Amino acid sequence: MNRTAQRRLAIRTPEGVEFSLALAGPMTRFLAWTLDAFAIGAAASAINKLLLILAFISPDLAIATTTLSFFVLSIGYGIGLEWLWRGQTIGKRVLGLRVMDARGFKLHVSQIVIRNVLRAVDTLPVFYMVGGIACAVNEYSQRLGDIAANTVVVRRQPLTIPDTSVLLGERYNSLLAYPNLAMRLRHRAKPELVEIALEALSRRDTLDPGARLRVFDELAAQFRALVEFPEEATLQITSEQYVRNCIEILLKAAVRSVVVHPAAAQEVS
């Protein structure tokens, strides 16, 4: 990672291509945590009402069960949602944040567990004081749980729609013949992957042939892992063209969103 960047995560590929993602600051993360705290509180209140019947059987058992359920909920909430929603909780989703590996690798469940278990330390003594101070002074806005898990929280940035004729060319896009699969790709493609693919396409002429091939092979593999198009749609096209076809699908969806919903033009996901 490039240590000269301020509040950005710079990821360098083995081929020497560098991409950067905006990092979430302490205030934005605190607001996301506040929303999550409300969600946990609402869920805990609902569970407590269900456990009231235990108070008639054994008050001590009711207290112990309530305490245990709140502990499990407060830890399990972050672990469960960040795993199911690929690094997001309700608060992070609302504010456009996402947890990811600090090296740009796939986020592992062990990292999610570590950062959420250590949240108890970050919240000390009150209102996330330890975590807030660590986040404010850390170059990559990491709280203690992030440092231990080697994770960062990135911000979703408004997607600037580029000149598609320059990036995509005029070749026939065989993937557009499968609208259901194209829609599934739009739903599954993460903003970070789209941003990296756009940057790779814009820089492709600056890469040496070997690096260019490896970069687009990796990007194509990530897009294929999201949606598998029929063989006849992908036969005899290169990895670079496959990435260009996927980006064309995603950019067309972004253009439609801007035209139909002008208010959403500031943030297209």
C-alpha positions as CSV (number, residue, x, y, z in Angstrom):
1,M,0.0,0.0,0.0
2,N,1.1,3.5,-0.8
3,R,1.8,5.3,2.4
4,T,1.8,8.7,0.8
5,A,-1.9,8.5,0.1
6,Q,-4.2,10.3,2.5
7,R,-7.3,8.3,3.5
8,R,-7.1,6.1,0.4
9,L,-6.2,2.4,0.0
10,A,-3.7,1.9,-2.8
11,I,-3.5,-1.7,-4.1
12,R,-0.7,-2.7,-6.4
13,T,-1.1,-5.8,-8.4
14,P,1.9,-8.2,-9.1
15,E,2.0,-6.7,-12.6
16,G,2.7,-3.2,-11.1
17,V,-0.8,-1.8,-11.8
18,E,-2.0,0.4,-8.9
19,F,-5.6,1.0,-8.0
20,S,-6.9,3.2,-5.1
21,L,-10.1,3.2,-3.1
22,A,-11.4,5.9,-0.8
23,L,-11.4,5.0,2.9
24,A,-14.2,5.8,5.4
25,G,-13.3,8.3,8.1
26,P,-14.1,8.1,11.8
27,M,-17.3,10.2,11.7
28,T,-18.9,8.2,8.8
29,R,-18.0,4.9,10.5
30,F,-19.5,6.2,13.8
31,L,-22.7,7.1,12.1
32,A,-22.9,3.6,10.6
33,W,-22.2,2.1,14.0
34,T,-25.0,4.2,15.4
35,L,-27.5,2.8,12.9
36,D,-26.3,-0.7,13.7
37,A,-26.7,0.0,17.4
38,F,-30.3,1.0,16.8
39,A,-30.9,-2.2,14.8
40,I,-29.3,-4.3,17.5
41,G,-31.3,-2.6,20.2
42,A,-34.6,-3.2,18.3
43,A,-33.8,-6.9,17.8
44,A,-32.8,-7.2,21.5
45,S,-36.1,-5.6,22.6
46,A,-38.0,-8.0,20.5
47,I,-36.1,-11.0,22.0
48,N,-36.6,-9.7,25.5
49,K,-40.4,-9.7,25.0
50,L,-40.3,-13.2,23.8
51,L,-38.3,-14.2,26.9
52,L,-40.7,-12.7,29.4
53,I,-42.3,-16.0,29.8
54,L,-39.1,-17.3,31.4
55,A,-39.5,-14.8,34.2
56,F,-42.6,-16.7,35.4
57,I,-40.6,-19.9,35.5
58,S,-37.3,-18.6,36.9
59,P,-36.3,-15.0,37.2
60,D,-32.6,-15.9,37.4
61,L,-32.9,-18.0,34.2
62,A,-34.7,-15.1,32.5
63,I,-31.9,-12.7,33.4
64,A,-29.1,-15.1,32.4
65,T,-30.8,-15.9,29.1
66,T,-31.4,-12.2,28.3
67,T,-27.8,-11.3,29.0
68,L,-26.5,-14.2,26.9
69,S,-28.8,-13.4,24.0
70,F,-27.8,-9.8,24.0
71,F,-24.1,-10.8,23.9
72,V,-24.7,-13.3,21.1
73,L,-26.7,-10.7,19.2
74,S,-24.2,-7.9,19.5
75,I,-21.3,-10.1,18.3
76,G,-23.3,-12.2,15.8
77,Y,-25.0,-9.3,14.2
78,G,-21.7,-7.9,12.7
79,I,-20.3,-11.3,11.9
80,G,-23.4,-12.6,10.2
81,L,-24.3,-9.6,8.1
82,E,-20.7,-8.8,7.1
83,W,-20.4,-12.4,5.9
84,L,-23.7,-12.6,4.1
85,W,-23.6,-9.1,2.7
86,R,-19.9,-9.2,1.7
87,G,-18.5,-6.7,4.3
88,Q,-21.7,-4.7,5.0
89,T,-24.1,-4.3,7.9
90,I,-27.3,-2.3,7.8
91,G,-25.5,0.9,8.8
92,K,-22.7,0.4,6.3
93,R,-25.1,-0.4,3.5
94,V,-27.1,2.8,4.2
95,L,-24.0,4.9,4.2
96,G,-22.3,3.2,1.3
97,L,-19.4,1.6,3.3
98,R,-17.9,-1.9,3.0
99,V,-15.3,-3.9,4.9
100,M,-12.5,-5.4,2.8
101,D,-9.1,-7.0,3.2
102,A,-6.4,-4.4,3.5
103,R,-4.4,-6.0,0.6
104,G,-7.4,-6.2,-1.7
105,F,-7.8,-10.0,-1.3
106,K,-11.0,-11.8,-0.6
107,L,-12.4,-11.1,2.8
108,H,-12.3,-14.3,5.0
109,V,-14.7,-15.2,7.7
110,S,-11.8,-15.3,10.2
111,Q,-11.1,-11.6,9.6
112,I,-14.8,-10.8,10.1
113,V,-14.8,-12.7,13.4
114,I,-11.6,-11.0,14.7
115,R,-12.7,-7.5,13.9
116,N,-16.1,-8.0,15.5
117,V,-14.9,-9.8,18.6
118,L,-12.4,-6.9,19.2
119,R,-15.2,-4.4,18.8
120,A,-15.7,-4.8,22.6
121,V,-12.3,-3.2,23.1
122,D,-12.8,-0.5,20.5
123,T,-16.0,0.6,22.2
124,L,-14.2,1.3,25.5
125,P,-14.7,3.3,27.7
126,V,-17.8,4.8,26.0
127,F,-19.0,5.7,22.6
128,Y,-16.2,4.0,20.7
129,M,-13.6,6.2,22.2
130,V,-10.7,3.8,21.8
131,G,-11.7,2.8,18.3
132,G,-12.4,6.4,17.3
133,I,-9.0,7.6,18.5
134,A,-7.3,4.7,16.7
135,C,-9.2,5.3,13.5
136,A,-8.4,9.1,13.6
137,V,-4.6,8.6,14.0
138,N,-4.3,5.5,11.8
139,E,-3.2,6.3,8.2
140,Y,-5.8,3.9,6.9
141,S,-8.6,4.8,9.3
142,Q,-8.4,1.4,11.0
143,R,-9.7,0.7,14.5
144,L,-8.0,-1.9,16.7
145,G,-10.2,-4.7,15.3
146,D,-9.3,-3.7,11.8
147,I,-5.6,-3.7,12.6
148,A,-5.8,-7.2,14.1
149,A,-7.8,-8.5,11.2
150,N,-5.9,-6.6,8.5
151,T,-9.1,-5.1,7.2
152,V,-10.2,-1.6,6.1
153,V,-13.5,0.1,5.5
154,V,-13.9,1.8,2.1
155,R,-16.4,4.3,0.9
156,R,-18.5,3.9,-2.2
157,Q,-17.7,6.8,-4.5
158,P,-20.0,8.3,-7.2
159,L,-19.5,6.4,-10.4
160,T,-18.4,8.7,-13.2
161,I,-19.7,7.3,-16.4
162,P,-16.9,7.4,-19.0
163,D,-17.0,7.7,-22.7
164,T,-18.1,4.1,-23.6
165,S,-17.0,4.4,-27.2
166,V,-13.4,4.9,-26.0
167,L,-13.4,2.1,-23.3
168,L,-15.6,-0.5,-25.0
169,G,-15.2,0.0,-28.7
170,E,-17.9,-1.0,-31.2
171,R,-17.7,-4.8,-31.0
172,Y,-20.8,-6.9,-30.7
173,N,-21.6,-7.8,-27.1
174,S,-22.8,-11.4,-27.0
175,L,-23.6,-11.2,-23.3
176,L,-26.5,-8.8,-24.0
177,A,-28.4,-11.6,-25.6
178,Y,-29.0,-13.0,-22.0
179,P,-30.9,-10.2,-20.2
180,N,-31.7,-12.4,-17.1
181,L,-28.0,-13.2,-16.6
182,A,-27.1,-9.6,-17.3
183,M,-29.5,-8.4,-14.6
184,R,-27.9,-11.0,-12.2
185,L,-24.5,-9.5,-13.0
186,R,-25.7,-6.0,-12.2
187,H,-27.0,-7.2,-8.8
188,R,-23.9,-9.1,-7.9
189,A,-21.0,-6.9,-9.1
190,K,-19.4,-5.0,-6.3
191,P,-18.6,-1.3,-6.8
192,E,-15.0,-1.9,-6.0
193,L,-14.7,-4.5,-8.8
194,V,-16.4,-2.2,-11.3
195,E,-14.1,0.7,-10.3
196,I,-11.0,-1.5,-10.7
197,A,-12.2,-2.9,-14.1
198,L,-12.8,0.7,-15.4
199,E,-9.4,1.8,-14.3
200,A,-7.8,-1.2,-15.9
201,L,-9.6,-0.5,-19.2
202,S,-8.6,3.1,-19.1
203,R,-4.9,2.2,-18.5
204,R,-4.8,-0.9,-20.7
205,D,-2.6,0.8,-23.4
206,T,0.0,1.7,-20.8
207,L,0.6,-1.9,-19.7
208,D,3.1,-4.2,-21.3
209,P,1.5,-7.2,-23.1
210,G,2.2,-9.8,-20.4
211,A,0.9,-7.6,-17.6
212,R,-2.2,-6.6,-19.6
213,L,-3.0,-10.3,-20.2
214,R,-2.6,-11.3,-16.6
215,V,-4.7,-8.3,-15.3
216,F,-7.6,-9.0,-17.5
217,D,-7.4,-12.8,-16.9
218,E,-7.8,-12.1,-13.2
219,L,-10.7,-9.6,-13.7
220,A,-12.5,-11.9,-16.1
221,A,-12.2,-14.7,-13.6
222,Q,-13.8,-12.5,-10.9
223,F,-16.7,-11.6,-13.3
224,R,-17.2,-15.2,-14.3
225,A,-17.4,-16.2,-10.6
226,L,-20.4,-13.8,-10.3
227,V,-22.4,-15.1,-13.2
228,E,-21.8,-18.0,-15.7
229,F,-22.9,-17.1,-19.2
230,P,-23.5,-19.9,-21.7
231,E,-20.4,-21.1,-23.6
232,E,-21.7,-19.9,-26.9
233,A,-21.8,-16.3,-25.6
234,T,-18.1,-16.4,-24.4
235,L,-16.6,-18.6,-27.1
236,Q,-13.6,-17.1,-28.9
237,I,-13.5,-13.8,-27.0
238,T,-10.5,-12.8,-25.0
239,S,-10.5,-12.1,-21.2
240,E,-10.2,-8.3,-22.0
241,Q,-13.2,-8.4,-24.3
242,Y,-15.1,-10.4,-21.7
243,V,-14.4,-7.7,-19.1
244,R,-15.4,-5.0,-21.6
245,N,-18.7,-6.8,-22.3
246,C,-19.4,-7.0,-18.5
247,I,-18.6,-3.3,-18.0
248,E,-20.8,-2.4,-20.9
249,I,-23.8,-4.2,-19.2
250,L,-23.1,-2.4,-15.9
251,L,-22.6,1.1,-17.6
252,K,-25.8,0.8,-19.6
253,A,-27.6,0.1,-16.3
254,A,-25.9,3.2,-14.8
255,V,-26.9,5.4,-17.7
256,R,-30.6,4.2,-17.5
257,S,-30.5,5.0,-13.7
258,V,-29.3,8.6,-14.4
259,V,-31.9,9.2,-17.1
260,V,-34.9,7.7,-15.3
261,H,-33.8,8.9,-11.8
262,P,-31.9,12.2,-12.2
263,A,-31.7,12.6,-8.4
264,A,-29.7,9.3,-8.2
265,A,-27.0,10.6,-10.6
266,Q,-24.9,11.6,-7.6
267,E,-24.4,8.0,-6.6
268,V,-24.8,5.1,-9.0
269,S,-24.0,1.7,-7.4
